[in-house]
């Protein structure tokens, strides 16, 4: 049947070429509907409990989308006339950023003090250019003694300060809204530095991070994709030694990518940093299919066969294994639909569609092109086959030491798997060379942290936030957090209440404590709110009916495990000391801290299902339960070895690496399928012994296997050069898995076959 299909493909080549081109163009037209997202929430499914908790908090209070300007004067002193004037100017100008909702700085901090029987509420800094040294010293003293400012908007050493802009993005089109706000912020920085050249400005915040997701994805696609095309083309020329074959391969690859991305557009898939690299993955996988066809085709021609006969024989021995490898690879990528992160589902689906297109391109289009394009192949000996023959002899002679040696290596590497620690720090998703990462690192080191844990603490009734018991519990919770290591700042409105109590007792420091009467606390709050200017109300800290308050904890950069442990201790404290206020912490930091563990748990089911399906397919296709079970060993150990090696060299895994096992499972199976299909062909058709069948497999497919492995590893290693750590880590670990898979197929599978497949007749 396969021979008849191969003959029909070659006979209908002039029909297949235009037909496939037309179908590709129809599918590819959907690529125009693709667009990027720059919303970090794309990494979380709509059912994600941490996302739902965070959305509830944002619905109750103002959003946390912000741009933080960090100002670092050259003289390392914020409290000078020029720097305070610069802060005042930037604060006023920041209101002009599109979608700005609130601007906070030391200049517009609402300072309160008593004047006779009145409460005065005013900006801490006004008309900075006219301040005298005594006034500047007073401002310095107030700012550095204010808990709401230190380690949030002013550094304790007064060397750095910040201007924080909270944005209310409509959310109708974040692809345009976020860049619009960032462009205005960058323009403001340019104008600021032209006006105040002695002050360095760094920008960070959630809006800047969202924008970095999109910018760095586009940058990687503009640099890494062309680099990958160039690298692969050079490798093809060196390996195939045929310009026509290399160009025909690129046509097949291009049509596979266009088909997959077009179908993604028709299906309404949104591109994100992980899914945007689907074309590179499809390129490497499609290339592997093409190489298997071409290596055998060119080998036959160099032996002197006619072009048609050479291609017919290549198709005869490759259609089934290429179909199986395409199917198993697609299943491996489809298992990513179990991922808790939608971008990886999208990546899996796009690549799976690409594998379907690649199968059609390599089996139907590529052979047709190779028969119609001009081609010259000179008969010559195949030295690469000699090298494979020598490797086969080595494996046969040393089968017992190889079996034990490889087993020991596998066990040794697997022993290092527990060294891996789950960690998802979203700032570290970006390489230190990226502006956002560099600016954020500066802000964390000199001013305040990027990572937060937020709570909406319920008082139990409208107006309940004025209850002295509730205020005391909130204050105690804040004090407990301040005593924890790596906590930089705790923002709570109880600090305002203590200050107001002091102010309304003649600024007597002895009264810097919480009001002890509910009515008094409610009056203080009402008086204060009525005195606040537009845009600086307390909606970011208390809800509308005053039945709950927001407490925000800012922490240093810390691992996911450490952050989750801190939040767990906070929950235990609430359970013991304030059971009425028990509520889960919510923030992007908490969301990312949970996602790696959630993704691993969800991917276990997907990977297991993929493994079962792939194993059943192999057993049925190879028509041998014994060989199918033997194949499980070289299919499973590469990922385990790679994670062990990763534990030894790196030791941290996160969101992206949690999908690598499922993603590479189908790829790893490819080499095993090709080797076993040739092995079984020798056993069944030529009735060879297991040793001679191993020789036959190495001779016929060994060269193609190391070529395709080289190409696949090169492709993923290019992905590993991404400045986006999620893609870089995924690329590096995938490359390691693929290389270790070749090692298993060349040095472990043959000894296994010779040891376990001793049947004389098939």
C-alpha positions as CSV (number, residue, x, y, z in Angstrom):
1,X,0.0,0.0,0.0
2,X,2.8,2.4,0.9
3,X,4.6,1.6,-2.4
4,X,1.4,2.4,-4.4
5,X,1.0,5.7,-2.4
6,X,4.6,6.7,-3.2
7,X,4.1,5.9,-6.9
8,X,0.9,8.0,-7.0
9,X,2.6,10.9,-5.3
10,X,5.4,11.0,-7.9
11,X,2.9,10.4,-10.8
12,X,0.7,13.3,-9.7
13,X,3.5,15.8,-8.9
14,X,2.4,18.5,-11.4
15,X,-1.1,18.5,-9.8
16,X,0.2,18.3,-6.2
17,X,2.5,21.3,-6.4
18,X,-0.1,24.0,-7.4
19,X,-2.9,22.3,-5.3
20,X,-0.8,22.4,-2.1
21,X,0.3,26.0,-2.9
22,X,-3.3,27.1,-3.2
23,X,-4.4,25.4,0.0
24,X,-1.4,26.9,1.8
25,X,-2.3,30.4,0.7
26,X,-6.0,29.9,1.8
27,X,-4.9,28.7,5.2
28,X,-2.1,31.3,5.4
29,X,-4.5,34.2,4.8
30,X,-5.5,33.9,8.4
31,X,-2.0,35.1,9.5
32,X,-3.2,38.6,9.0
33,X,-5.5,38.2,11.9
34,X,-2.7,37.4,14.4
35,X,-1.8,40.0,17.0
36,X,0.4,40.2,20.1
37,X,-0.8,40.6,23.6
38,X,1.2,42.5,26.2
39,X,-0.8,41.6,29.2
40,X,1.0,39.5,31.8
41,X,-2.4,38.0,32.8
42,X,-2.3,36.0,29.6
43,X,-0.2,33.4,31.5
44,X,-3.2,32.6,33.8
45,X,-6.4,30.8,32.8
46,X,-9.7,32.3,33.6
47,X,-10.3,29.7,36.3
48,X,-7.0,30.3,38.1
49,X,-7.8,30.9,41.8
50,X,-5.0,33.3,42.3
51,X,-6.1,35.4,39.3
52,X,-9.7,35.4,40.5
53,X,-8.6,36.5,44.0
54,X,-6.6,39.3,42.5
55,X,-9.4,40.4,40.2
56,X,-11.7,40.6,43.2
57,X,-9.2,42.8,45.0
58,X,-8.9,45.1,42.0
59,X,-12.6,45.4,41.6
60,X,-12.9,46.5,45.2
61,X,-10.0,49.1,45.1
62,X,-8.1,50.9,42.4
63,X,-6.0,48.8,40.0
64,X,-2.3,48.2,40.5
65,X,-1.2,48.9,36.9
66,X,1.5,51.5,37.4
67,X,4.6,53.2,36.1
68,X,7.2,54.0,38.7
69,X,9.8,56.7,37.9
70,X,12.9,56.3,40.1
71,X,15.0,59.4,40.4
72,X,18.7,59.2,41.3
73,X,20.5,62.6,41.7
74,X,24.2,62.6,40.8
75,X,25.0,64.1,44.2
76,X,23.1,61.2,45.9
77,X,20.9,63.7,47.8
78,X,17.2,64.0,47.2
79,X,16.6,66.9,49.6
80,X,18.0,69.8,47.7
81,X,16.2,72.6,46.1
82,X,16.9,71.5,42.5
83,X,16.0,67.8,43.1
84,X,12.8,68.7,45.0
85,X,11.8,71.0,42.1
86,X,12.5,68.2,39.7
87,X,10.2,65.8,41.7
88,X,7.5,68.5,41.8
89,X,7.7,69.1,38.0
90,X,7.6,65.4,37.2
91,X,4.7,64.8,39.6
92,X,2.7,67.5,37.8
93,X,3.6,66.3,34.3
94,X,2.9,62.7,35.1
95,X,-0.8,63.5,35.3
96,X,-0.7,63.9,31.5
97,X,0.2,60.2,30.9
98,X,-2.8,58.6,29.2
99,X,-5.1,56.8,31.5
100,X,-3.4,58.2,34.7
101,X,-5.6,57.8,37.7
102,X,-3.3,58.8,40.6
103,X,0.2,60.2,41.0
104,X,2.1,59.8,44.3
105,X,5.5,61.3,45.3
106,X,7.1,63.0,48.2
107,X,6.1,66.3,46.8
108,X,2.3,65.7,46.8
109,X,2.3,63.5,49.9
110,X,-0.6,64.7,52.0
111,X,1.2,66.0,55.1
112,X,-1.0,66.7,58.1
113,X,-0.4,68.8,61.1
114,X,-2.3,70.8,63.7
115,X,-2.7,74.5,63.6
116,X,-4.6,75.8,66.6
117,X,-7.8,73.8,66.6
118,X,-7.6,73.0,62.8
119,X,-6.3,70.1,60.9
120,X,-4.1,71.2,58.0
121,X,-3.7,68.8,55.0
122,X,-1.3,70.0,52.3
123,X,1.4,68.9,49.9
124,X,4.7,68.1,51.6
125,X,6.5,70.1,49.0
126,X,5.2,73.3,47.3
127,X,7.1,75.8,45.2
128,X,10.4,73.9,45.7
129,X,12.4,76.4,43.8
130,X,11.7,79.0,46.6
131,X,12.5,76.8,49.6
132,X,15.1,77.9,52.1
133,X,17.5,75.4,53.9
134,X,15.4,75.3,57.0
135,X,12.3,74.4,55.0
136,X,14.2,71.7,53.1
137,X,15.4,70.2,56.4
138,X,11.9,70.2,57.8
139,X,10.7,68.3,54.6
140,X,13.6,65.9,55.0
141,X,12.7,65.2,58.6
142,X,9.0,64.6,57.9
143,X,9.7,62.4,54.8
144,X,12.3,60.2,56.5
145,X,10.1,59.7,59.5
146,X,6.9,58.8,57.6
147,X,6.3,55.0,57.4
148,X,4.1,55.4,54.3
149,X,7.0,57.0,52.4
150,X,10.2,55.3,53.5
151,X,11.2,52.3,51.3
152,X,8.2,53.2,49.0
153,X,8.8,56.7,47.6
154,X,12.0,57.7,49.4
155,X,15.1,55.6,50.2
156,X,16.1,55.6,53.9
157,X,19.4,57.2,53.0
158,X,17.6,59.9,50.9
159,X,19.7,59.1,47.8
160,X,16.8,58.0,45.6
161,X,13.2,58.9,45.3
162,X,10.2,57.8,43.2
163,X,7.1,59.1,41.5
164,X,4.5,56.5,41.2
165,X,1.7,56.8,38.5
166,X,-1.3,54.5,38.8
167,X,-3.1,53.9,35.5
168,X,-6.7,52.9,34.8
169,X,-6.4,51.1,31.5
170,X,-9.8,50.6,29.8
171,X,-8.7,47.1,28.9
172,X,-10.5,47.3,25.5
173,X,-7.3,47.0,23.5
174,X,-4.2,46.6,25.7
175,X,-2.1,46.0,22.6
176,X,-2.5,49.8,21.9
177,X,-3.3,51.2,25.4
178,X,-0.1,49.9,27.1
179,X,2.4,51.1,24.4
180,X,0.6,54.5,24.3
181,X,1.1,55.0,28.0
182,X,4.7,53.8,27.8
183,X,5.5,56.0,24.8
184,X,4.3,59.0,26.7
185,X,6.2,58.0,29.8
186,X,9.4,57.7,27.8
187,X,8.8,61.0,26.1
188,X,8.4,62.5,29.6
189,X,11.7,61.0,30.7
190,X,13.4,62.6,27.7
191,X,12.0,66.0,28.5
192,X,12.8,65.5,32.2
193,X,16.5,64.7,31.5
194,X,16.8,67.6,29.1
195,X,15.5,69.9,31.9
196,X,17.3,68.2,34.8
197,X,20.5,66.5,33.4
198,X,21.9,65.9,36.8
199,X,19.3,63.3,37.7
200,X,19.2,59.8,36.3
201,X,15.7,58.3,35.7
202,X,14.8,54.6,35.8
203,X,11.3,53.3,34.9
204,X,9.6,50.2,36.2
205,X,6.2,49.0,37.3
206,X,3.5,46.6,35.9
207,X,2.8,48.7,32.8
208,X,6.5,48.7,31.9
209,X,6.6,44.9,32.4
210,X,3.6,44.4,30.2
211,X,5.2,46.5,27.5
212,X,8.5,44.6,27.9
213,X,6.7,41.3,27.1
214,X,5.6,42.6,23.7
215,X,8.8,44.5,22.9
216,X,11.2,41.7,23.7
217,X,9.0,39.2,21.8
218,X,9.1,41.4,18.7
219,X,12.8,42.0,19.1
220,X,13.6,38.2,19.4
221,X,11.5,37.5,16.3
222,X,13.3,40.2,14.4
223,X,16.7,38.8,15.4
224,X,16.5,35.1,16.3
225,X,14.2,34.0,13.5
226,X,16.5,35.3,10.7
227,X,19.5,33.9,12.6
228,X,17.8,30.6,12.8
229,X,17.0,30.5,9.1
230,X,20.6,31.4,8.2
231,X,22.0,28.7,10.6
232,X,19.7,26.0,9.4
233,X,20.4,26.8,5.7
234,X,24.1,26.6,6.3
235,X,23.7,23.3,8.2
236,X,21.5,21.9,5.4
237,X,24.1,22.8,2.7
238,X,26.8,21.1,4.7
239,X,24.8,18.0,5.4
240,X,23.0,17.5,2.2
241,X,25.6,19.0,-0.1
242,X,22.9,20.0,-2.5
243,X,21.6,23.6,-3.1
244,X,18.5,22.4,-4.8
245,X,17.6,20.0,-1.9
246,X,18.3,22.8,0.6
247,X,16.0,25.3,-1.3
248,X,13.2,22.7,-1.7
249,X,13.4,22.0,2.0
250,X,13.0,25.7,2.8
251,X,10.0,25.9,0.6
252,X,8.4,22.9,2.4
253,X,9.3,24.5,5.8
254,X,7.9,27.9,4.8
255,X,4.6,26.5,3.7
256,X,4.3,24.4,6.9
257,X,4.9,27.6,9.0
258,X,2.5,29.7,6.9
259,X,-0.2,27.1,7.2
260,X,0.1,26.7,11.0
261,X,0.2,30.5,11.7
262,X,-2.6,31.1,9.2
263,X,-4.8,28.5,10.9
264,X,-3.9,30.1,14.3
265,X,-5.2,33.4,13.0
266,X,-8.4,31.9,11.7
267,X,-8.9,30.2,15.1
268,X,-8.4,33.6,16.9
269,X,-5.3,32.6,18.8
270,X,-3.5,35.6,20.4
271,X,0.3,35.5,20.2
272,X,2.3,35.8,23.5
273,X,6.1,35.4,24.2
274,X,5.9,31.5,24.3
275,X,3.5,31.0,21.3
276,X,5.3,33.6,19.2
277,X,8.2,31.1,18.8
278,X,6.0,28.4,17.3
279,X,7.5,29.1,13.8
280,X,11.0,28.3,15.0
281,X,9.9,25.1,16.6
282,X,7.9,24.1,13.5
283,X,10.9,24.9,11.3
284,X,13.2,22.5,13.2
285,X,10.6,19.7,13.3
286,X,9.6,20.1,9.7
287,X,13.2,20.1,8.8
288,X,13.7,16.7,10.5
289,X,11.0,15.2,8.3
290,X,12.5,16.6,5.2
291,X,16.0,15.4,6.1
292,X,14.9,11.8,6.5
293,X,13.4,11.9,3.0
294,X,16.3,13.7,1.4
295,X,19.1,11.7,3.0
296,X,17.8,8.4,1.7
297,X,17.0,10.0,-1.7
298,X,20.4,11.5,-2.2
299,X,22.1,8.4,-0.9
300,X,20.3,6.3,-3.5
301,X,21.2,8.8,-6.2
302,X,24.9,8.8,-5.2
303,X,24.8,5.0,-5.6
304,X,23.8,5.6,-9.2
305,X,20.0,5.2,-9.0
306,X,17.7,7.2,-11.3
307,X,16.0,10.2,-9.7
308,X,12.5,8.7,-9.7
309,X,13.6,5.3,-8.4
310,X,15.7,6.9,-5.7
311,X,12.8,9.0,-4.4
312,X,10.4,6.0,-4.7
313,X,12.6,3.9,-2.4
314,X,13.1,6.8,0.0
315,X,9.3,7.3,0.3
316,X,8.8,3.5,0.7
317,X,10.9,3.3,3.8
318,X,10.0,6.7,5.2
319,X,6.3,7.3,4.8
320,X,5.3,5.2,7.8
321,X,8.0,6.4,10.3
322,X,7.5,10.0,9.3
323,X,3.7,9.6,9.7
324,X,4.3,8.0,13.1
325,X,6.8,10.7,14.2
326,X,4.5,13.5,13.0
327,X,1.6,12.0,14.9
328,X,3.5,11.3,18.1
329,X,5.1,14.8,18.0
330,X,1.7,16.3,17.5
331,X,0.3,14.3,20.5
332,X,3.2,15.5,22.6
333,X,2.5,19.1,21.8
334,X,-1.2,18.7,22.2
335,X,-0.6,17.4,25.7
336,X,0.3,21.1,26.5
337,X,-3.4,21.7,26.4
338,X,-3.3,20.4,30.0
339,X,-1.1,23.3,30.9
340,X,-2.5,25.8,33.4
341,X,-1.0,28.7,31.3
342,X,-2.9,29.5,28.1
343,X,0.2,30.6,26.1
344,X,1.6,27.1,26.3
345,X,-1.7,25.7,25.2
346,X,-1.5,28.0,22.2
347,X,2.1,27.0,21.5
348,X,1.2,23.3,21.6
349,X,-1.8,23.7,19.3
350,X,0.1,25.8,16.7
351,X,3.0,23.4,16.6
352,X,0.6,20.4,16.4
353,X,-1.1,22.1,13.3
354,X,2.4,22.8,12.0
355,X,3.3,19.1,12.3
356,X,0.3,18.1,10.3
357,X,1.3,20.6,7.6
358,X,4.9,19.4,7.8
359,X,3.9,15.8,7.2
360,X,2.0,16.8,4.0
361,X,4.8,19.1,2.9
362,X,7.6,16.5,3.4
363,X,5.7,13.5,1.9
364,X,3.6,15.2,-0.9
365,X,5.3,18.5,-1.8
366,X,9.0,17.9,-1.2
367,X,9.3,14.7,-3.4
368,X,7.3,16.4,-6.2
369,X,9.7,19.4,-6.0
370,X,12.8,17.2,-6.1
371,X,11.5,15.6,-9.3
372,X,10.8,18.8,-11.2
373,X,13.6,21.1,-10.0
374,X,17.0,20.9,-11.7
375,X,19.3,18.6,-9.7
376,X,22.8,17.2,-10.2
377,X,24.1,14.5,-7.9
378,X,27.4,12.8,-8.6
379,X,27.9,9.2,-7.7
380,X,30.4,9.0,-4.8
381,X,31.0,6.8,-1.7
382,X,29.1,7.7,1.4
383,X,31.8,8.1,4.1
384,X,29.1,9.0,6.7
385,X,27.6,5.6,6.4
386,X,31.1,4.1,7.1
387,X,31.1,6.0,10.4
388,X,27.7,4.7,11.3
389,X,28.8,1.1,10.4
390,X,31.8,1.5,12.8
391,X,29.5,2.8,15.5
392,X,27.2,-0.2,15.0
393,X,30.2,-2.6,15.4
394,X,31.2,-0.8,18.6
395,X,27.7,-1.2,20.0
396,X,27.6,-4.9,19.1
397,X,31.1,-5.6,20.5
398,X,30.5,-3.6,23.7
399,X,26.8,-4.2,24.2
400,X,27.2,-5.5,27.8
401,X,29.5,-2.6,29.1
402,X,27.3,-0.1,27.2
403,X,24.1,-1.4,28.8
404,X,25.5,-1.2,32.3
405,X,27.4,2.0,31.7
406,X,24.4,3.8,30.2
407,X,22.2,2.5,33.0
408,X,24.6,3.9,35.6
409,X,24.8,7.3,33.8
410,X,21.0,7.4,33.7
411,X,20.6,6.6,37.4
412,X,23.4,9.1,38.3
413,X,21.7,12.0,36.4
414,X,18.2,11.1,37.7
415,X,19.6,11.3,41.3
416,X,20.1,15.1,40.7
417,X,16.5,15.8,39.9
418,X,15.6,16.6,43.5
419,X,18.1,19.5,43.4
420,X,15.7,21.4,41.2
421,X,13.7,24.1,43.0
422,X,10.4,25.6,41.8
423,X,10.9,29.3,41.2
424,X,8.9,31.8,39.1
425,X,10.2,35.4,39.7
426,X,8.5,37.3,36.9
427,X,11.1,40.1,36.8
428,X,13.8,37.4,36.2
429,X,11.8,36.3,33.1
430,X,13.8,39.1,31.5
431,X,17.6,39.0,30.8
432,X,19.6,41.6,32.8
433,X,20.5,43.2,29.5
434,X,16.8,44.3,28.9
435,X,16.0,47.8,30.0
436,X,13.0,46.8,32.1
437,X,15.1,44.3,34.1
438,X,18.0,46.6,34.6
439,X,15.8,49.5,35.8
440,X,13.8,47.2,38.0
441,X,16.9,45.8,39.6
442,X,18.1,49.3,40.3
443,X,14.7,50.2,41.9
444,X,14.8,47.1,44.1
445,X,18.3,47.7,45.2
446,X,17.9,51.4,46.0
447,X,14.3,52.2,46.6
448,X,11.5,49.6,46.8
449,X,10.5,46.2,45.6
450,X,8.5,45.0,42.6
451,X,7.0,42.0,44.4
452,X,4.0,42.5,46.6
453,X,1.4,40.6,48.6
454,X,-2.0,42.3,49.0
455,X,-4.9,41.7,51.4
456,X,-8.4,43.0,51.5
457,X,-9.1,42.7,55.3
458,X,-12.8,42.6,56.0
459,X,-14.2,44.6,59.0
460,X,-17.5,42.7,58.9
461,X,-19.9,45.6,58.5
462,X,-20.3,49.0,56.7
463,X,-18.1,51.6,58.4
464,X,-16.4,48.8,60.4
465,X,-12.9,50.0,59.5
466,X,-13.3,52.6,62.2
467,X,-13.8,49.9,64.9
468,X,-10.8,50.1,67.4
469,X,-10.6,46.3,67.7
470,X,-10.4,46.0,63.9
471,X,-7.8,48.7,63.7
472,X,-5.7,47.0,66.4
473,X,-5.8,43.7,64.5
474,X,-4.8,45.3,61.2
475,X,-2.0,47.2,63.0
476,X,-0.8,44.0,64.7
477,X,-0.8,42.1,61.3
478,X,1.2,44.9,59.7
479,X,3.7,44.9,62.6
480,X,4.1,41.1,62.3
481,X,4.9,41.5,58.6
482,X,7.4,44.3,59.3
483,X,9.3,41.8,61.5
484,X,9.7,39.2,58.8
485,X,12.9,39.0,56.8
486,X,13.0,40.4,53.3
487,X,9.9,42.6,53.9
488,X,10.7,46.2,52.7
489,X,7.4,48.0,53.3
490,X,3.9,47.6,54.6
491,X,1.3,50.0,53.4
492,X,-1.8,50.3,55.6
493,X,-4.2,53.1,56.4
494,X,-3.7,52.5,60.2
495,X,-0.6,54.7,59.8
496,X,-2.9,57.6,58.7
497,X,-5.2,57.0,61.6
498,X,-2.3,57.2,64.1
499,X,-1.0,60.4,62.5
500,X,-4.5,62.0,62.6
501,X,-4.9,61.0,66.2
502,X,-1.6,62.7,67.0
503,X,-2.5,65.8,64.9
504,X,-5.8,66.3,66.6
505,X,-4.1,66.2,70.0
506,X,-1.9,69.1,69.2
507,X,0.8,67.1,67.4
508,X,1.7,65.5,70.7
509,X,3.9,62.4,69.9
510,X,2.5,60.6,72.9
511,X,-0.8,60.4,71.0
512,X,0.7,58.7,67.9
513,X,-1.5,55.7,68.4
514,X,-4.8,54.4,67.1
515,X,-8.0,56.1,68.3
516,X,-9.7,54.1,71.0
517,X,-13.3,55.1,70.2
518,X,-15.1,54.2,67.0
519,X,-16.9,57.5,66.6
520,X,-13.7,59.4,67.0
521,X,-11.9,57.3,64.4
522,X,-14.9,57.7,62.0
523,X,-14.8,61.5,62.5
524,X,-11.0,61.6,61.9
525,X,-11.4,59.7,58.7
526,X,-14.3,61.9,57.4
527,X,-12.4,65.1,58.2
528,X,-9.3,63.8,56.5
529,X,-11.1,62.6,53.4
530,X,-12.9,65.9,53.0
531,X,-9.5,67.7,53.0
532,X,-7.9,65.5,50.3
533,X,-7.4,67.0,46.8
534,X,-8.8,65.3,43.6
535,X,-7.0,62.2,42.7
536,X,-5.5,61.5,46.1
537,X,-8.4,60.0,47.9
538,X,-8.4,56.8,49.9
539,X,-10.1,54.6,47.3
540,X,-6.8,52.7,46.8
541,X,-6.9,51.7,50.5
542,X,-10.5,51.4,51.7
543,X,-13.7,50.3,49.9
544,X,-16.8,52.3,49.2
545,X,-18.8,51.4,52.3
546,X,-15.8,51.3,54.5
547,X,-16.2,47.6,55.3
548,X,-12.7,46.5,54.4
549,X,-9.2,47.9,53.9
550,X,-6.3,47.0,51.7
551,X,-2.9,46.1,53.2
552,X,0.0,45.9,50.8
553,X,3.3,44.2,51.7
554,X,6.3,44.9,49.5
555,X,9.1,42.3,49.6
556,X,12.6,42.0,48.2
557,X,13.3,39.7,45.3
558,X,12.7,36.2,46.6
559,X,12.1,32.7,45.3
560,X,8.6,31.4,44.8
561,X,9.0,28.9,47.6
562,X,10.1,31.6,50.0
563,X,7.2,33.9,49.1
564,X,4.7,31.1,49.4
565,X,6.2,30.1,52.8
566,X,5.9,33.8,53.9
567,X,2.3,34.0,52.8
568,X,1.5,30.6,54.6
569,X,3.0,32.0,57.8
570,X,0.8,35.1,57.4
571,X,-2.3,32.9,57.0
572,X,-1.4,31.0,60.1
573,X,-1.0,34.3,62.0
574,X,-4.4,35.5,60.8
575,X,-6.0,32.2,61.8
576,X,-4.6,32.5,65.3
577,X,-4.9,36.3,66.0
578,X,-7.5,37.7,63.7
579,X,-9.8,34.8,62.4
580,X,-12.5,37.4,61.4
581,X,-10.0,38.9,58.9
582,X,-8.7,35.7,57.3
583,X,-8.3,36.3,53.6
584,X,-5.9,35.0,51.0
585,X,-3.0,37.2,49.8
586,X,-3.4,38.3,46.2
587,X,-1.1,40.0,43.7
588,X,0.8,39.2,40.4
589,X,3.7,38.0,42.6
590,X,1.5,35.5,44.3
591,X,0.0,34.4,41.0
592,X,3.4,33.7,39.5
593,X,4.6,32.0,42.6
594,X,1.8,29.4,42.3
595,X,1.9,28.9,38.6
596,X,4.9,26.7,38.3
597,X,3.5,24.1,40.8
598,X,0.0,24.4,39.3
599,X,1.4,23.8,35.8
600,X,3.5,20.8,36.8
601,X,0.4,19.2,38.5
602,X,-1.8,19.9,35.4
603,X,0.9,18.7,33.0
604,X,1.4,15.4,34.8
605,X,-2.0,14.3,33.5
606,X,-1.3,15.6,30.0
607,X,2.2,14.0,29.8
608,X,0.8,10.7,31.2
609,X,-2.0,10.6,28.6
610,X,0.4,11.5,25.8
611,X,2.8,8.7,26.9
612,X,-0.1,6.1,27.0
613,X,-1.3,7.2,23.5
614,X,2.2,7.2,22.0
615,X,3.0,3.8,23.5
616,X,-0.2,2.3,22.1
617,X,0.4,3.8,18.7
618,X,4.0,2.4,18.7
619,X,2.9,-1.0,19.7
620,X,0.2,-1.1,17.0
621,X,2.4,0.4,14.3
622,X,5.4,-1.7,15.1
623,X,3.2,-4.8,15.5
624,X,5.2,-5.9,18.5
625,X,4.3,-5.6,22.2
626,X,7.9,-6.5,23.2
627,X,9.5,-3.9,20.9
628,X,6.8,-1.3,21.9
629,X,7.6,-1.8,25.6
630,X,11.4,-1.7,25.0
631,X,10.9,1.6,23.2
632,X,9.5,3.2,26.4
633,X,13.0,3.2,28.0
634,X,14.8,5.4,25.4
635,X,11.6,7.5,25.1
636,X,11.4,8.3,28.9
637,X,14.9,8.5,30.1
638,X,16.1,11.5,28.1
639,X,13.7,14.0,29.8
640,X,14.6,12.5,33.2
641,X,18.4,12.7,32.4
642,X,17.9,16.3,31.2
643,X,16.1,17.4,34.4
644,X,18.9,15.7,36.4
645,X,21.6,17.5,34.5
646,X,19.6,20.8,34.8
647,X,19.4,20.2,38.6
648,X,23.2,19.8,38.6
649,X,24.0,22.8,36.5
650,X,21.1,25.3,37.2
651,X,18.8,24.0,40.0
652,X,15.8,26.1,39.3
653,X,12.7,25.2,37.3
654,X,9.6,27.3,36.6
655,X,6.6,27.8,34.4
656,X,8.3,27.1,31.0
657,X,10.3,24.1,32.0
658,X,7.3,22.4,33.5
659,X,6.0,21.8,29.9
660,X,9.3,20.5,28.4
661,X,8.7,16.8,29.2
662,X,5.3,16.7,27.4
663,X,6.6,18.9,24.6
664,X,9.8,16.9,23.9
665,X,8.2,13.5,24.4
666,X,6.9,13.3,20.9
667,X,10.2,14.7,19.5
668,X,12.2,12.1,21.4
669,X,10.1,9.3,20.0
670,X,11.0,10.3,16.5
671,X,14.5,8.9,16.6
672,X,13.3,5.8,18.3
673,X,10.6,5.2,15.7
674,X,13.0,5.6,12.8
675,X,15.6,3.3,14.4
676,X,13.0,0.6,15.3
677,X,11.3,0.7,12.0
678,X,14.5,0.0,10.2
679,X,15.4,-2.6,12.8
680,X,12.1,-4.4,12.4
681,X,12.3,-4.2,8.6
682,X,15.6,-6.1,8.8
683,X,14.2,-8.6,11.2
684,X,10.9,-9.2,9.2
685,X,11.8,-8.8,5.6
686,X,15.5,-9.9,5.6
687,X,15.2,-12.3,8.6
688,X,18.3,-11.0,10.2
689,X,19.4,-11.6,13.7
690,X,19.1,-8.8,16.3
691,X,22.9,-8.0,15.9
692,X,22.7,-7.8,12.1
693,X,19.4,-5.8,12.3
694,X,21.2,-3.3,14.5
695,X,23.9,-3.0,11.9
696,X,21.2,-2.5,9.2
697,X,19.4,0.2,11.3
698,X,22.6,2.1,11.9
699,X,23.6,1.9,8.2
700,X,20.2,3.0,6.8
701,X,19.1,5.6,9.3
702,X,22.0,6.4,11.5
703,X,23.2,9.3,9.4
704,X,19.7,10.8,9.2
705,X,19.3,10.5,13.0
706,X,22.4,12.4,13.9
707,X,21.7,15.0,11.2
708,X,18.1,15.6,12.4
709,X,19.3,15.7,16.0
710,X,21.9,18.3,15.1
711,X,19.3,20.4,13.4
712,X,16.7,20.1,16.2
713,X,19.3,20.9,18.9
714,X,20.6,23.9,16.9
715,X,17.0,25.2,16.5
716,X,16.3,25.0,20.2
717,X,19.7,26.4,21.1
718,X,18.8,29.4,19.0
719,X,15.6,29.7,21.0
720,X,17.8,29.5,24.1
721,X,19.5,32.8,23.1
722,X,16.2,34.6,23.7
723,X,16.4,37.5,26.2
724,X,13.0,36.2,27.6
725,X,14.0,33.6,30.1
726,X,10.8,31.5,29.7
727,X,11.8,30.8,26.1
728,X,15.5,30.6,26.7
729,X,15.1,28.0,29.5
730,X,12.6,26.0,27.5
731,X,15.0,26.0,24.5
732,X,18.0,25.0,26.4
733,X,16.3,22.2,28.3
734,X,14.7,20.9,25.1
735,X,18.1,20.9,23.3
736,X,19.6,18.9,26.2
737,X,16.7,16.4,26.1
738,X,17.1,16.0,22.3
739,X,20.8,15.4,22.5
740,X,20.5,13.0,25.4
741,X,17.8,11.2,23.4
742,X,20.3,10.6,20.5
743,X,22.7,9.2,23.1
744,X,20.0,6.8,24.4
745,X,19.1,5.7,20.9
746,X,22.7,5.1,19.8
747,X,24.2,3.7,23.0
748,X,21.3,2.3,25.0
749,X,18.6,1.1,22.6
750,X,20.8,-1.3,20.5
751,X,22.2,-3.2,23.6
752,X,18.6,-3.4,24.9
753,X,17.4,-4.9,21.6
754,X,20.2,-7.4,21.5
755,X,19.6,-8.4,25.1
756,X,15.8,-8.5,25.1
757,X,14.9,-9.4,21.5
758,X,16.4,-12.8,21.1
759,X,13.6,-14.3,18.9
760,X,15.0,-16.1,15.8
761,X,11.9,-15.7,13.6
762,X,9.5,-12.8,13.0
